[in-house]
Amino acid sequence: MPAKLGVSKAALAYAQCARERGDYELGLSLLDETLEQHQPLISELQTLQTERDQRNQRLKAARRIGMALVAVIFAIVTTSFFWIRMEAERARQAEAIAQTERADALFQKGVADEKRAEAILARQDEERERMKADAARVAEKDAREVADSARMLADKKREEAEIARANEEAQRALAEEAKRREQYEGYIAKIGLAAAKIEENAYDRSLSLLEECPPELRHWEWGRLKYLCSRELMKFDAGVPLETLALSPDGNQFAVGGWGPEVLVFDFNQNQPITRIKTDATQIFALTFSPAGDQLAIGSNESPTYLSIWDVRSGNKVAGLEGHKDAVLSVVWSKDGKRLLTGSYDHAARLWQVEDGSSKEFLGHDWWVWSASFSPDEKRIVTTSQDGSAIVWDVQSDAPGPAFISHQCPVLSASFSPDGTMIASGGYDGRVMVWNPASLRGQDLEAALSGPADVSKSSEPLAVSAHNDAVRSIGFSSDGNRLLTAGNDNVVRLWTTNDWSMQKEFRGHASRVAVAKFMRDEDHVISAAYDQSVKVWNIPNHRESDVLGGSVLQGHLDSILGASFDPSGKLVVTASRDRSAIAWDRMTGQQIQTFQEGHAYLASNAFFIPGERQVVTVAIDNTSRVWDILTGTQSAVLEGTGIQAAAAISPDGKWIATGSDRKSILIWNLSGGLVHEFDGFESDVTALAVSADGRNLLVGDSVGRCRMIDSQSGQQAWVSRTHSRGITRVAFVPGSDAVLTASLDQVVAVRDLRTGKEDASRLLKHGGPVTSMAVSKDGGMAITSCTDNQIRIWRLADSKLEKVIDGGEIACSGVAISPDAKIVAAIMADRKVRLWNLLSGEELLSPVTRNTPFLNLSQTTIPVWTVNFSDNGQRLLTVGGTEARIWDIASGKTQQTFSPQSAVASVDFSPSGDRFVTGSWDNAARIWDTNTGVALNKLGGVHTRFVNKSAFSPDGQFVLTASDDRTAGLWNAETGQLIGQYKGHEGRVTDAAFSPDGTRVLTASDDRTLRIWDTTTFQTLSVLRGHSQAVLCARYSPDGKTIVTGSDDATAMLWSVDTGEAFAFALDGHTASVTAVAFSPDSKRVFTGSKDMTAKLWDPETGKEILTLTGHSQEITTVAVSPSGDTVLTAGRDGTAILWPSVQWRGQDGQAGRLVVRHRGR
């Protein structure tokens, strides 16, 4: 029935082609009036045939009338000509008679009338000549008319011939186009079928279909499928379906056998067999090399010597061993070369003495024994059988252990682990079971009949669903960490034994894989299959994804939102919601560099570096970071600076002292280089200060100990422990011999600079733990904050409390004093920064509101914990959460933000590849150095909401950003300055792109429109409307002629750049929003990614869906194509990026074919 339906559909398709060519008789001859689906086309063809016949009859009638008209005209002209001549002749004859009569009469009159008669004759002759001339003119005119009529007729015939030729050319062009369409449709069908065959592991059929594809139509999809069919490292053709394979001990040779009498021995360096061993069998089931590698044991169906030994080099038979009663299915040589172990169709296993051919039999199975193998110490063997059991035997006593019957189906293979404690067995049901033979117990009949027994009281067997069909081969790696399996599902798989996850999948065989083995280096696998081939696979370099074999890049901790190839195609950078970008080596899939800036959490202190071109932030995330004030980018990371966030800056601004995560002090340069490490401390360093000359470090720790050390050598000058709890702040008092130490024990101690001795009479006592302290530059006062919510101002000359600022119920976490000692700043727990004039005691209010504290951040998400003044007193540096900010005191506005980038939404390389730009959800974009991983510029302070896209211009001079704030921005890539904004969208701008020549900007928006802008004037040139929902992505084709867009309406659309009109068709195939689009470099293919977790390949000329890529477990967010066009990259919210490579598909001219189709506006 399916075949009949196929014939019917084919006839209908050919009839439709005949209709297009105008061959209605052929179309009718292909159709069957009895088939309902044929009847509409039959009626249409009959109608068209009738109309054509009527046209032909009218044309014939018109031609007959024309011919008749020509004939009549010709007859009239001819008759007129001859009638005129007759009349002229009769007139001459009558005139001659009359003249003769007159002449006779006149003759009688005399000579007098003769002259008159001559004159009359002369006049008559003249008249006759005139009449002749008139007749000649008439004849000439008639001849001209006849000639004109003939010329007109000839012109008409020539015109009709030209029309006929034009019609013929048009019909030929239509036929050629129909042929091209038919060929193209056939190509698309073959690609789809080849992909389906790959999914079925029918690689031979897939290859055959691919080879049938015309070279001029091949493109990425062909190269992709061809790649999937040829992933093995080496391939050898054996010519027959294979049942067995053996590796020589030195790893240089292998032998195979199967359906036929021959055993072929190959050298890995040669494609042809080096030895052909010809047996008298019809099928070879088992092979094994002797330990010396000079002999080969063969198990076959050759009776009665089902087991035989042969010389490898000569191919001659050495011995035939009799004992088995049926074919030998497995054979293994012992390590010492003295014994052979076999399994047979005769339900038995045998252990042979090679020297004399004697054997002993192991009987315990009641059906075929598929395999028999030694334990590592060769004191035990394990046999598997069609009867569903595996039995472990003691070689010395021949005694069987309890049968392992948990497979409950035929067991085809088994192998001991290298330590001999476990056995892995493969069953007909596709499962691998791993079990401990020592834990097996016998089973009684009643238990066996009632169902699966409790085969292991102490260790339950582990079941792994390894294959979709019978497991034919199984083997451990030498270290026991991996297990190799092969099955009747045409697949070889590699498993890790620590968690039994699949490490690699080797697909490429077109039929059942009979055997797979580790090669000697165990970095390679060799397999033999019923498809008559032997394949060698490279384990480390084999790239495989879940479905179609992409290389998976895994490293991000959250969704990947963007990805891009560098111009060379060798590097891939991915952007993630985990706030990082990662550079990967495309070929190896290894991470090269992570691009990330800012603290992970809890930044707790910040300092201006003298000169005020940089700031340092310190956090309890165990890092300190140096930031450039002008660009707002991170210039250095100091790793391992401890969770106490202790740090201090040298007076000359050349080095930084920090604590560490290993109870030491670290000295760094501003580039992040570690200069010194001073260790030997008993507790974590919690507070640091540098003396005015930079020569000494004052150190406080978590148990209340303070000490003075040399900043260059680390040598300790003194140590003191008078505090009972941890020290929170330490400070040198300028212009004096005193230092201050503030502690959680509610005291600030005044100490002698030289000895560290505490002056008990000058203790600054508080009502709770001291959380913060600042000392004026003139050394005259100290400001402290305490958990009793009071801010205290102390006169240091006599340690007197001069003033208290009551915070009420609001705690203060940090204090600072301006360089001129006139203003005190405090960070309050309600996220307000308050300033007081120390002279007047008045609070300085916000310059913006003029009736609230200086900074009221309670209605924002900006955290603040500590504060510092700039050296000129005009700016404040606050820190909290994961960020620091510089505020202008006069205006109360933020001047710069130093923060970790938020989710990284996009990434794009500069044309040179030495830089790339990321757009992130912290409302900014960053330009990074590809090689160093350092951010060069931060493009911020303009967009007020997430930056969804950032891209370099084709010349690398500009950067384009698209934001949720409904605008796109154009930036100078060198200076980081904003040039202008593109404003006009009524919704967030989801994507933006430059045209290939850089003169136009394309933006997409969730207002359901696209806009094309003039790059330099920022004016809208056109608005494209067509999507019914938000437009999520848009790209120009590399040739600049077409735009592709993706939308929440689950479609992608193509647009003509020249007309601004959408193509007549949409790329309709996804079942959810189209989130990513990309063109191939030659503009001949379009890739789309979707929330339906698939990527699709399309022909933009026809709108045909060609191929679907599946492998992601969540929404695909990015699709990119390498500059060479051979590799496609997809990335998604599952945190993975997948590379989909292909092989070369282009012809010698380097060009792929294209089906030419005209488009009409939608």
ABEGO torsion letter per residue (X at the ends): XAAAAAAAAAAAAAAAAAAAAGBAAAAAAABBAABAAAAAAAAAAAAAAAAAAAAAAAAAAAAAAAAAAAAAAAAAAAAAAAAAAAAAAAAAAAAAAAAAAAAAAAAAAEAAAAAAAAAAAAAAAAAAAAAAAAAAAAAAAAAAAAAAAAAAAAAAAAAAAAAAAAAAAAAAAAAAAAAAAAAAAAAAAAAAAAAAAAAAGBAAAAAAAAAABBAAABBAAAAAAAAAABABABBBBAGBBBABBBBBAAGABBBBBBBEABBBBBBAABABBABBBBBABABBABBBBBAAGABBBBBBABOABABBBBBAAAGBBABBBBGBABBBABBBBBAAGABBBBBBAAGBBBBBBAAAGBBBBBBABABBBABBBBBAAGABBBBBBAAGBBBBBBAAAGBBBBBBAAAGBBBABBBBBAAGABBBBBBAAGBBBBBBAAABBBBBAAAAAAEBBBABAABBBBBBBABABBBABBBBBAAGABBBBBBAAGBBBBBBAAAGBBABBBBGBABBBABBBBBAAGABBBBBBAAGBBBBBBAAABBBBAAAGBBBBBABABBBABBBBBAAGABBBBBBAAGBBBBBBAAAGBBABBBBBEBABGBABBBBBBGGABBBBBBAAGBBBBBBAAAGBBABBBBGAEAAGBBBBBAAGABBBBBBAAGBBBBBBAAGBBABBBBGBABBBABBBBBAAGABBBBBBAAGBBBBBBAAAGBBABBBBABABBBABBBBBBGBABBBBBBAAGBBBBBBAAAGBBBAAABBBBABBBABBBBBAAGABBBBBBAAGBBBBBBAAAGBBABBBBAEABBBABBBBBAAGABBBBBBAAGBBBBBBAAAGBBBBBAAAGABBABBAAABABBBABBBBBAAGABBBBBEEABBBBBBAAAGBBABBBBBBBBBABBBBBAAGABBBBBBAAGBBBBBBAAAGBBABBBBGABABBBABBBBBAAGABBBBBBAAGBBBBBBAAAGBBABBBBGBABBBABBBBBAAGABBBBBBAAGBBBBBBAAAGBBABBBBGBABBBABBBBBAAGABBBBBBAAGBBBBBBAAAGBBBABBBBABABBBABBBBBAAGABBBBBBAAGBBBBBBAAAGBBABBBBGBABBBABBBBBAAGABBBBBBAAGBBBBBBBBBABBAAGBBBBBBBBBBBX
